[in-house]
Amino acid sequence: MKHILAALVVAMFILVTCSKNKGTTPELKPSIGVSTSEIRFSLAEFDPQPAPRMVVVSNAGQATLNYGLSERCDWLELSLSATKLDPAEAETVFVTARPTGKPVGVYVDSILLTDAKAANSPQNIAVVLEITRALKPVIAVSSEQLSFYSVRIGPSPVPQTLKLFNGGSDTLRCTASKKASWLSFDMPSTNLCSGDSQSVLVSVNSSGKAVGIYRDTILL
């Protein structure tokens, strides 16, 4: 009988040990989900800033996602830089391109999404900004404001020069108008080919004017 009991005890011990190994729980991880892998902005030079693009970021995993977003260029902006999402939760990120001052060309950057604990970190979203040459005439001026200063009994101020430029690809047929009688300008030509410029002499007549500030607009 002693031998039989010993064998039974050993057998039970082995069964209990095996049961503990089978009960190990795997680690739950978050997973980064994105609605697109590429964003494109296309515009012609001198066009207004394009509308922001939307990217939906979601957590496709089983643990909280603590992710960060980053980009490396000076013409791209993100509506947030870091946030967290519970499982099955999603959030919209707005991506804005600021092409002001950029010459014609193609610019490429990427948005990097990272979470050290995510099963699929990092994730990249390619961003392309394409600026093409304008297919129409574009009026550009050297200054958006001219200021003249004078004393009541003194002579009229010295005329100032305004530079007019055609930044488009077609001939610019420009006309100019104003309302005030004290304001005048001399525009030698109303036609400018693509890339051409000309100087416009702007003058004011302060004679007979009372002390004060006078404003008008030259409409091109």
Beta strands, then each sheet from edge to edge (+ up, - down):
strand 1: 32-34
strand 2: 38-44
strand 3: 53-59
strand 4: 65-70
strand 5: 76-78
strand 6: 82-85
strand 7: 90-97
strand 8: 105-114
strand 9: 123-132
strand 10: 139-141
strand 11: 160-166
strand 12: 172-173
strand 13: 183-186
strand 14: 191-192
strand 15: 197-204
sheet 1: 1+ 3- 7+ 5-
sheet 2: 2+ 9+ 8- 4+ 6-
sheet 3: 10+ 11- 15+ 13-
sheet 4: 12+ 14-
end
